[in-house]
Amino acid sequence: MSTIQLPNTASLRSDFIWGVSTSSFQIEGATREDGRGASIWDVYCQNGTIKNHDTGDVACDHYHRYREDVALMKALGVQAYRFSIAWPRILPQGRGAANEAGLSFYDRLIDELLAAGIEPWLCLYHWDLPQALEEHGGWQNREMATWFADYTALVATRFGDRVKRFATFNEPSIFSLFSRSLGERDRSSEEKLHRMIHNVNLAHGAAVDVLRANVAGASIGCIHNRQPCRPSSSSEADAAAAARLDVYWNSVFPDPQCRGAYPESMRAAIEPHLQPGDMARICRPVDWFGLNHYSPVYVKADPVSMLGYGFGDKPAGAPLTPIDWPVDPEAFSDTLQSVHDRYGLPIYVLENGYGNFDQPDQNGAVIDTGRIEFLKAYIAAMAAAACRGVDVRGYFVWSLLDNFEWDSGYSIRFGLAYVDYASLRRTPKSSFDWYAGLIKAGQP
Ligand code: PNW
């Protein structure tokens, strides 16, 4: 048991929800099993652009070990678990015929969670688009809104008797900004970015309607990654680049979805893609704002890159995590405040966490004191925001397990439980016990 003190959480609601988050591609593996279709991430991995040529083929083998993973969550004491559905597992071609074996995997997972007293929070899209739809233009195709709505209808009718919490998208700004090259300032790629943004927003609105119509008592939101974009120097050019990125990173999805308008500075760019009635299609009432937050980002001007920005130096002496992300809990409470002020919705923090290079010690224990200190400081910052009146109702650690960290493959670890990728054995880290203690302390 860690001796690190718990933060003061007295300002949080009595029905506050503590949880953990994962996503399908990052943990499931079994990418060619039981009729799953290919996703765009299977293809990216084959292209050899991922660190150490890692792939999602096995990942944490959660597809076969989900029972053990639910047991871990039960030991942790979380009230909720956020996961995502792999679209190509249940619709191998993205649309058309459903794959019963894939659907029944999620039936088993959901039933296992409910039996353990853990509320499932289902995210429809955590980046693993069916490759078959990519071949029809992917997010460049306005028809995606219809295909996404049809996929949502399948999920809603199959699982809506047992699942009530639904998120449409995970971090639309991250997957739209980073799925295209930052290396070259190509106006046509900026135009593609704008088209994609609008199509994702249309798909969000369509999915909200489908969920409302098909799931009694549904509680619906979208998960936004919101991180202050700060200039990396005092130059005017860097300030302008940071302000520009801030709009794309932080506003271009929640503003139209929750306020019914694109940010002023990008209306001209979206205009060519806008059809009559679109804003009403996008701005459908949601029940909460899903917030993912890790750190502020430091931005510099880079005239040759898309949108004219790049990532610049962090302030000298700023505390950093082992993967060089700034540690700035105050930026987290400011972000919570800004979401509250701008959108006026209940907030669930659906990701926050600490990446590092954990390894077991000679006794096989994984002592991750740095992660505990990080979580403690961030939870304290959240409690401070709640004290000032911010309506925050839940907090989910990213992540339950070490997992496939996108471009970084398995080299970076975010889990409360360590995964040995050779044996696939899970070992709770000291942060796991600490978080379990925090949850327990808040219970009557
Ligand atoms: C999130 N950034 O992505 C994702 O939702 C998770 O899938 C991922 O594993 C987790 O954070 C940790 O990286 C992010 O550049 C990607 O600031 C990039 C950034 C933040 C979050």
Residues whose N, C-alpha, C, O or C-beta is under 5 A from the ligand:
A	BS01	PNW	E171 I174
